[in-house]
């Protein structure tokens, strides 16, 4: 890794430049490519996104979420739907 200030070479994993002492930027981890049906969608969806995907109204979606028809989790007062589990449910893989 190279220091952005003095261009000195720093050992991998170091947090500060050994030459000038400036804090080094944290490298961002590379993300794995998502599966085809998940491409372009975040791993967790909000109800408005799922309603749009399923082409149903938001009130109808909330009814299904409260009845447990659609696989989802409630975090506090908000519903969150796993993209992977939603597509498995649509394909009939998950129960």
C-alpha positions as CSV (number, residue, x, y, z in Angstrom):
1,X,0.0,0.0,0.0
2,X,1.3,3.4,-0.9
3,X,0.9,6.5,1.4
4,X,-1.2,9.2,-0.3
5,X,0.8,12.0,1.3
6,X,4.5,11.0,0.9
7,X,4.1,8.1,-1.6
8,X,6.2,5.8,0.7
9,X,5.5,2.1,0.6
10,X,3.7,0.8,3.7
11,X,3.5,-2.8,4.7
12,X,0.2,-4.5,4.0
13,X,-2.3,-4.1,6.9
14,X,-0.5,-1.2,8.5
15,X,-2.7,1.7,9.7
16,X,-0.1,4.5,9.6
17,X,2.6,5.4,7.1
18,X,6.1,4.4,8.5
19,X,7.7,7.5,6.8
20,X,5.4,10.4,7.7
21,X,3.0,8.9,10.2
22,X,-0.2,9.9,8.3
23,X,-3.2,7.6,8.8
24,X,-3.6,5.3,5.7
25,X,-7.0,4.8,4.1
26,X,-8.7,1.5,4.9
27,X,-8.9,-0.7,1.8
28,X,-12.5,-1.6,0.7
29,X,-13.1,-5.4,0.5
30,X,-14.0,-6.7,-3.0
31,X,-17.6,-7.9,-3.2
32,X,-18.5,-11.2,-4.7
33,X,-20.6,-11.1,-7.8
34,X,-24.2,-11.8,-7.0
35,X,-26.2,-14.6,-8.6
36,X,-28.1,-13.8,-11.9
37,X,-31.6,-13.2,-10.3
38,X,-30.1,-11.0,-7.6
39,X,-28.2,-8.8,-10.0
40,X,-28.9,-5.1,-9.4
41,X,-30.9,-5.7,-6.2
42,X,-29.6,-5.1,-2.7
43,X,-29.5,-8.1,-0.4
44,X,-32.3,-6.8,1.8
45,X,-35.4,-5.1,0.4
46,X,-37.9,-2.7,1.9
47,X,-41.6,-3.3,1.6
48,X,-42.1,-0.6,-1.0
49,X,-39.5,-2.4,-3.2
50,X,-41.2,-5.8,-2.8
51,X,-44.6,-4.4,-3.6
52,X,-43.3,-2.9,-6.8
53,X,-41.6,-6.3,-7.7
54,X,-44.7,-8.2,-7.0
55,X,-47.0,-5.6,-8.6
56,X,-49.3,-5.4,-5.6
57,X,-50.3,-2.5,-3.4
58,X,-48.4,-1.7,-0.3
59,X,-51.4,-2.3,2.0
60,X,-51.9,-5.8,0.5
61,X,-48.2,-6.5,1.0
62,X,-48.4,-5.5,4.7
63,X,-51.3,-7.9,5.1
64,X,-49.3,-10.8,3.6
65,X,-46.3,-9.9,5.8
66,X,-48.4,-9.8,9.0
67,X,-50.0,-13.2,8.1
68,X,-46.6,-14.7,7.4
69,X,-47.3,-15.5,3.8
70,X,-44.1,-13.8,2.6
71,X,-40.8,-14.6,4.2
72,X,-39.7,-11.5,6.1
73,X,-38.3,-10.2,9.4
74,X,-39.5,-7.4,11.5
75,X,-36.7,-5.3,12.9
76,X,-38.2,-2.9,15.4
77,X,-41.2,-1.4,13.7
78,X,-39.9,-2.0,10.2
79,X,-40.2,-5.0,7.9
80,X,-37.1,-6.2,5.9
81,X,-37.2,-8.9,3.2
82,X,-34.2,-10.9,2.2
83,X,-33.9,-10.8,-1.6
84,X,-32.5,-14.3,-1.8
85,X,-35.4,-15.8,0.3
86,X,-38.0,-13.8,-1.6
87,X,-36.8,-15.3,-4.9
88,X,-36.6,-18.8,-3.4
89,X,-40.2,-18.3,-2.1
90,X,-41.4,-17.2,-5.5
91,X,-39.7,-20.2,-7.1
92,X,-41.3,-22.5,-4.6
93,X,-38.0,-23.6,-3.0
94,X,-38.6,-22.2,0.4
95,X,-41.7,-23.0,2.5
